[in-house]
Amino acid sequence: DQLDLPTDRLYRHLYLQLYAGAGAMLLVVFFPQSSTLLWTGVVAYGVFNGPTIGYVYDLCNRTTVASE
C-alpha cells in the first residue's frame, strides 16, 4: 500500500491513523469502568497506532534530500 501512495495521500493515511489511535485512547480514558470499551480501545490503538511508525519513516525518507 505505501509503495504506490503519493506523498499527499501518505499524509492523509498518517493523519487518519493518528486520529483513530487518539480516539481509541479517549475510549480508555472516558470509559475506564467498561471492560468491553477498554479492550476495544486497546485493540483499536494497536491496530491504528502500530503502522504509524512505518508511515513516519516512509514520510521522512520521501521528504528529506539524500545527503550521500
N, CA, C and O atoms as a MOPAC input file, in Angstrom:
PM7 MOZYME 1SCF
protein

 N      0.82900 1    -1.18900 1     0.00000 1
 C      0.00000 1     0.00000 1     0.00000 1
 C      0.87500 1     1.25500 1     0.00000 1
 O      0.59900 1     2.19000 1    -0.75100 1
 N      1.90200 1     1.29300 1     0.81000 1
 C      2.72000 1     2.50100 1     0.91300 1
 C      3.53000 1     2.78300 1    -0.33900 1
 O      3.77400 1     3.94400 1    -0.66400 1
 N      3.94900 1     1.74800 1    -1.04500 1
 C      4.79600 1     1.94700 1    -2.21600 1
 C      4.07700 1     2.70000 1    -3.32000 1
 O      4.70300 1     3.44700 1    -4.07100 1
 N      2.77500 1     2.51300 1    -3.42800 1
 C      2.01100 1     3.13800 1    -4.50500 1
 C      1.35800 1     4.45300 1    -4.09000 1
 O      0.70000 1     5.09000 1    -4.91200 1
 N      1.52000 1     4.86900 1    -2.85500 1
 C      0.86200 1     6.08800 1    -2.39000 1
 C      1.66700 1     7.33600 1    -2.76400 1
 O      2.87200 1     7.39000 1    -2.51800 1
 N      1.01700 1     8.32500 1    -3.35000 1
 C      1.69600 1     9.61400 1    -3.49200 1
 C      1.83400 1    10.27100 1    -2.11900 1
 O      1.13700 1     9.89700 1    -1.17600 1
 N      2.71300 1    11.22700 1    -2.01100 1
 C      3.01800 1    11.82700 1    -0.70400 1
 C      1.79800 1    12.48300 1    -0.06300 1
 O      1.63000 1    12.39400 1     1.15300 1
 N      0.94500 1    13.13800 1    -0.84500 1
 C     -0.22700 1    13.79200 1    -0.24500 1
 C     -1.19200 1    12.76700 1     0.36100 1
 O     -1.79100 1    13.02200 1     1.40600 1
 N     -1.34300 1    11.62000 1    -0.28600 1
 C     -2.20400 1    10.57900 1     0.28300 1
 C     -1.54500 1     9.90600 1     1.48200 1
 O     -2.23000 1     9.44500 1     2.39500 1
 N     -0.20600 1     9.85000 1     1.47800 1
 C      0.50400 1     9.30400 1     2.63200 1
 C      0.23000 1    10.15400 1     3.86800 1
 O      0.03100 1     9.62400 1     4.96100 1
 N      0.22100 1    11.48700 1     3.68900 1
 C     -0.13300 1    12.37500 1     4.79900 1
 C     -1.54400 1    12.07500 1     5.30000 1
 O     -1.77400 1    12.00300 1     6.50700 1
 N     -2.49200 1    11.89900 1     4.37100 1
 C     -3.87400 1    11.63000 1     4.78400 1
 C     -3.99000 1    10.30600 1     5.53800 1
 O     -4.69800 1    10.22500 1     6.54200 1
 N     -3.30700 1     9.27800 1     5.06400 1
 C     -3.34000 1     7.98700 1     5.76200 1
 C     -2.73100 1     8.10600 1     7.15500 1
 O     -3.25700 1     7.55100 1     8.11900 1
 N     -1.62200 1     8.83200 1     7.25400 1
 C     -0.96500 1     9.00200 1     8.54400 1
 C     -1.86100 1     9.76000 1     9.51400 1
 O     -2.01300 1     9.35100 1    10.66500 1
 N     -2.45800 1    10.86100 1     9.06000 1
 C     -3.33400 1    11.63100 1     9.94100 1
 C     -4.54000 1    10.81700 1    10.37800 1
 O     -4.94800 1    10.89400 1    11.53700 1
 N     -5.11900 1    10.03700 1     9.46900 1
 C     -6.26600 1     9.19900 1     9.81800 1
 C     -5.89400 1     8.19900 1    10.90300 1
 O     -6.64500 1     8.00000 1    11.85800 1
 N     -4.74200 1     7.57700 1    10.75300 1
 C     -4.32100 1     6.59100 1    11.75000 1
 C     -3.98200 1     7.25100 1    13.08100 1
 O     -4.27800 1     6.69000 1    14.13700 1
 N     -3.37400 1     8.42000 1    13.05200 1
 C     -3.05900 1     9.11400 1    14.30700 1
 C     -4.33700 1     9.53100 1    15.04300 1
 O     -4.43800 1     9.37400 1    16.25900 1
 N     -5.31100 1    10.06400 1    14.29600 1
 C     -6.56800 1    10.46900 1    14.92900 1
 C     -7.35400 1     9.26400 1    15.44400 1
 O     -7.97500 1     9.33700 1    16.50500 1
 N     -7.32900 1     8.16400 1    14.70300 1
 C     -8.03700 1     6.96500 1    15.15600 1
 C     -7.37100 1     6.40000 1    16.41900 1
 O     -8.06400 1     5.94100 1    17.32700 1
 N     -6.03800 1     6.43200 1    16.48100 1
 C     -5.33600 1     5.99200 1    17.68600 1
 C     -5.66000 1     6.88000 1    18.87700 1
 O     -5.82400 1     6.39600 1    19.99700 1
 N     -5.75000 1     8.19200 1    18.62800 1
 C     -6.11500 1     9.11500 1    19.70600 1
 C     -7.55700 1     8.86500 1    20.16100 1
 O     -7.85100 1     8.93400 1    21.35500 1
 N     -8.44700 1     8.57600 1    19.22000 1
 C     -9.82400 1     8.24600 1    19.58400 1
 C     -9.90000 1     6.97900 1    20.42000 1
 O    -10.70900 1     6.88400 1    21.34300 1
 N     -9.05800 1     6.00700 1    20.09600 1
 C     -9.02300 1     4.77500 1    20.88200 1
 C     -8.53600 1     5.05300 1    22.29800 1
 O     -9.04400 1     4.46900 1    23.25500 1
 N     -7.55500 1     5.94300 1    22.43800 1
 C     -7.08900 1     6.31000 1    23.78100 1
 C     -8.18900 1     7.00900 1    24.56400 1
 O     -8.32400 1     6.80700 1    25.77100 1
 N     -8.97700 1     7.83400 1    23.87600 1
 C    -10.07400 1     8.52800 1    24.55400 1
 C    -11.12300 1     7.55000 1    25.07400 1
 O    -11.71200 1     7.77800 1    26.13000 1
 N    -11.36000 1     6.46900 1    24.34300 1
 C    -12.28000 1     5.43700 1    24.83800 1
 C    -11.82200 1     4.90200 1    26.19200 1
 O    -12.61900 1     4.74200 1    27.11700 1
 N    -10.52600 1     4.63100 1    26.28700 1
 C     -9.97700 1     4.08100 1    27.53000 1
 C    -10.05600 1     5.11700 1    28.65000 1
 O    -10.35000 1     4.77400 1    29.79600 1
 N     -9.79500 1     6.37800 1    28.32300 1
 C     -9.78700 1     7.42900 1    29.34900 1
 C    -11.19700 1     7.74400 1    29.84000 1
 O    -11.41200 1     7.89800 1    31.04300 1
 N    -12.16500 1     7.84300 1    28.91700 1
 C    -13.50600 1     8.26900 1    29.29900 1
 C    -14.38800 1     7.14600 1    29.84100 1
 O    -15.36100 1     7.41700 1    30.54400 1
 N    -14.07100 1     5.91000 1    29.53000 1
 C    -14.89700 1     4.78600 1    29.98800 1
 C    -14.03500 1     3.72200 1    30.67100 1
 O    -13.97100 1     2.58800 1    30.19700 1
 N    -13.38000 1     4.06800 1    31.76700 1
 C    -12.47500 1     3.09800 1    32.40000 1
 C    -13.20600 1     1.94500 1    33.09800 1
 O    -12.59400 1     0.91400 1    33.37400 1
 N    -14.48100 1     2.09900 1    33.38000 1
 C    -15.21500 1     1.04800 1    34.09200 1
 C    -15.75300 1    -0.03400 1    33.15900 1
 O    -16.12800 1    -1.11400 1    33.61600 1
 N    -15.79600 1     0.24600 1    31.85900 1
 C    -16.34600 1    -0.72000 1    30.90700 1
 C    -15.22400 1    -1.58400 1    30.34000 1
 O    -14.34400 1    -1.09100 1    29.63500 1
 N    -15.26300 1    -2.86800 1    30.65300 1
 C    -14.20000 1    -3.75400 1    30.16000 1
 C    -14.28900 1    -3.92600 1    28.64400 1
 O    -13.26300 1    -4.08900 1    27.98300 1
 N    -15.48800 1    -3.89200 1    28.09200 1
 C    -15.64200 1    -4.02400 1    26.64000 1
 C    -15.00800 1    -2.84700 1    25.91900 1
 O    -14.27100 1    -3.03300 1    24.95100 1
 N    -15.29000 1    -1.63000 1    26.38600 1
 C    -14.71100 1    -0.45200 1    25.74300 1
 C    -13.21600 1    -0.34100 1    26.01800 1
 O    -12.47300 1     0.18800 1    25.19100 1
 N    -12.77000 1    -0.83200 1    27.16600 1
 C    -11.34100 1    -0.83100 1    27.46200 1
 C    -10.59400 1    -1.67700 1    26.43600 1
 O     -9.62000 1    -1.22000 1    25.83600 1
 N    -11.05400 1    -2.91200 1    26.23800 1
 C    -10.35500 1    -3.79200 1    25.29400 1
 C    -10.55200 1    -3.36900 1    23.85800 1
 O     -9.67000 1    -3.57600 1    23.02500 1
 N    -11.70000 1    -2.77500 1    23.55000 1
 C    -11.90300 1    -2.22000 1    22.21100 1
 C    -10.90900 1    -1.09000 1    21.96200 1
 O    -10.33200 1    -0.99100 1    20.88000 1
 N    -10.71200 1    -0.24000 1    22.96800 1
 C     -9.74500 1     0.84800 1    22.84200 1
 C     -8.32300 1     0.34700 1    22.71200 1
 O     -7.54400 1     0.88400 1    21.92500 1
 N     -7.97500 1    -0.67700 1    23.47700 1
 C     -6.61000 1    -1.22600 1    23.41200 1
 C     -6.34600 1    -1.84400 1    22.03500 1
 O     -5.28900 1    -1.62000 1    21.44500 1
 N     -7.29800 1    -2.61400 1    21.53100 1
 C     -7.12500 1    -3.24500 1    20.22300 1
 C     -7.09200 1    -2.18700 1    19.11600 1
 O     -6.24700 1    -2.25000 1    18.22300 1
 N     -8.00000 1    -1.22500 1    19.17200 1
 C     -8.02800 1    -0.17000 1    18.14700 1
 C     -6.74600 1     0.65200 1    18.18200 1
 O     -6.23000 1     1.03900 1    17.13400 1
 N     -6.23200 1     0.92100 1    19.37200 1
 C     -4.97700 1     1.67200 1    19.48100 1
 C     -3.83900 1     0.89500 1    18.81800 1
 O     -3.03900 1     1.47200 1    18.08200 1
 N     -3.76500 1    -0.39400 1    19.07400 1
 C     -2.71300 1    -1.20000 1    18.46400 1
 C     -2.84200 1    -1.28100 1    16.95700 1
 O     -1.84200 1    -1.22200 1    16.24200 1
 N     -4.07200 1    -1.41700 1    16.46600 1
 C     -4.29800 1    -1.53600 1    15.02300 1
 C     -3.96800 1    -0.23000 1    14.31600 1
 O     -3.35500 1    -0.24200 1    13.24800 1
 N     -4.36700 1     0.89800 1    14.89900 1
 C     -4.17200 1     2.17300 1    14.22100 1
 C     -2.83100 1     2.82200 1    14.52300 1
 O     -2.27900 1     3.50700 1    13.66200 1
 N     -2.30000 1     2.63000 1    15.70100 1
 C     -1.04800 1     3.29800 1    16.05300 1
 C      0.17500 1     2.51300 1    15.59000 1
 O      1.21900 1     3.11200 1    15.33300 1
 N      0.07500 1     1.19700 1    15.47900 1
 C      1.21900 1     0.39000 1    15.06800 1
 C      1.79900 1     0.77500 1    13.71600 1
 O      3.01100 1     0.96400 1    13.61300 1
 N      0.98200 1     0.89900 1    12.67300 1
 C      1.52500 1     1.23000 1    11.35600 1
 C      2.05400 1     2.65800 1    11.23200 1
 O      2.75200 1     2.96700 1    10.26600 1
 N      1.73900 1     3.52800 1    12.17900 1
 C      2.18700 1     4.91400 1    12.03400 1
 C      3.70900 1     5.03200 1    12.05100 1
 O      4.25800 1     5.95200 1    11.44500 1
 N      4.39100 1     4.12900 1    12.72800 1
 C      5.86000 1     4.18200 1    12.75500 1
 C      6.40500 1     4.00300 1    11.34400 1
 O      7.28600 1     4.75300 1    10.92400 1
 N      5.90100 1     3.03000 1    10.61500 1
 C      6.33400 1     2.82200 1     9.24100 1
 C      5.97800 1     3.98100 1     8.33800 1
 O      6.76400 1     4.36600 1     7.47200 1
 N      4.78800 1     4.54300 1     8.53500 1
 C      4.37700 1     5.68000 1     7.72300 1
 C      5.26300 1     6.90000 1     7.99800 1
 O      5.60600 1     7.63500 1     7.07200 1
 N      5.63000 1     7.11500 1     9.25500 1
 C      6.50400 1     8.24700 1     9.58700 1
 C      7.88700 1     8.04700 1     8.96600 1
 O      8.45000 1     8.99000 1     8.41000 1
 N      8.43800 1     6.84700 1     9.05000 1
 C      9.73300 1     6.58000 1     8.40900 1
 C      9.65000 1     6.80700 1     6.90500 1
 O     10.54000 1     7.42300 1     6.32000 1
 N      8.59600 1     6.31600 1     6.28300 1
 C      8.42400 1     6.49900 1     4.84300 1
 C      8.30600 1     7.97400 1     4.50100 1
 O      8.89500 1     8.43600 1     3.52400 1
 N      7.55300 1     8.71200 1     5.29300 1
 C      7.38700 1    10.14000 1     5.05600 1
 C      8.70800 1    10.88100 1     5.20400 1
 O      9.01500 1    11.76500 1     4.40300 1
 N      9.48700 1    10.53400 1     6.20900 1
 C     10.80400 1    11.15800 1     6.38800 1
 C     11.72200 1    10.85200 1     5.21300 1
 O     12.45300 1    11.72700 1     4.74800 1
 N     11.68800 1     9.62000 1     4.73600 1
 C     12.52600 1     9.26100 1     3.59700 1
 C     12.11300 1     9.98000 1     2.32400 1
 O     12.95900 1    10.31100 1     1.49300 1
 N     10.82800 1    10.22200 1     2.16900 1
 C     10.35700 1    10.89800 1     0.95800 1
 C     10.60000 1    12.39300 1     0.98600 1
 O     10.80200 1    13.00300 1    -0.06400 1
 N     10.58500 1    12.99500 1     2.16300 1
 C     10.64300 1    14.46100 1     2.23000 1
 C     12.02700 1    15.01500 1     2.53100 1
 O     12.20700 1    16.23200 1     2.49200 1
 N     13.00000 1    14.18300 1     2.82700 1
 C     14.35600 1    14.68100 1     3.05900 1
 C     15.23100 1    14.36400 1     1.84800 1
 O     15.06600 1    13.34200 1     1.18200 1
 N     16.15800 1    15.27000 1     1.59100 1
 C     17.07600 1    15.09000 1     0.47000 1
 C     18.19900 1    14.16500 1     0.90600 1
 O     18.73400 1    14.30100 1     2.00600 1
 N     18.54700 1    13.23900 1     0.05500 1
 C     19.64200 1    12.31800 1     0.38400 1
 C     20.96900 1    13.07400 1     0.46200 1
 O     21.28100 1    13.89200 1    -0.40400 1
 N     21.73100 1    12.79400 1     1.49300 1
 C     22.99600 1    13.51700 1     1.69200 1
 C     24.21000 1    12.67300 1     1.32900 1
 O     25.34500 1    13.07500 1     1.58600 1
 N     23.98500 1    11.53800 1     0.74900 1
 C     25.10800 1    10.65300 1     0.40300 1
 C     25.53500 1    10.83500 1    -1.02400 1
 O     26.46400 1    10.16900 1    -1.48100 1

